[in-house]
Amino acid sequence: MRNRMLRRIFRRGDVDCRDTWELGSGYLDDDLTPQKRSAVQAHLDKCGPCRAFIDGLLATIGVLSRFPRGSPPPSFRQSILDRTREEDQRH
């Protein structure tokens, strides 16, 4: 782990697989700096597993975008708040 941390500190803008997984949504949303986006693209060009990951994200987004949007019932928000309070009290 220590070697990995040192490599991450001293590399020059390179992106590795872990970075790609963490930045995948930002990459697809075009929400990265041009420099970071370019680094992710360079990694994707040479890494099949990461390219497959990004392609899987794209496919998932495509499938989910076909579902109709709905609104939760009014009681849903209160139910979540109640459960959160219960969990907080247990811990």
C-alpha angles and dihedrals in degrees: 000000000000092000090049091052092050092049090051092051096049104038118104107240094307117148123216132196094274091051090049092053091048094045097039096103092046089049093052092044090050087237099134130096112264090250094052092043090052091050092051090048091050089052092048090051091062104029118073097187092053091046088052090050092053091044088052091052090050092050092048092050089049093052094045092049089062093061116095114252116242139180123236117241115270091252092059096081093049091047091054092048092049093050092047091053090049091052092048090053092051093054 
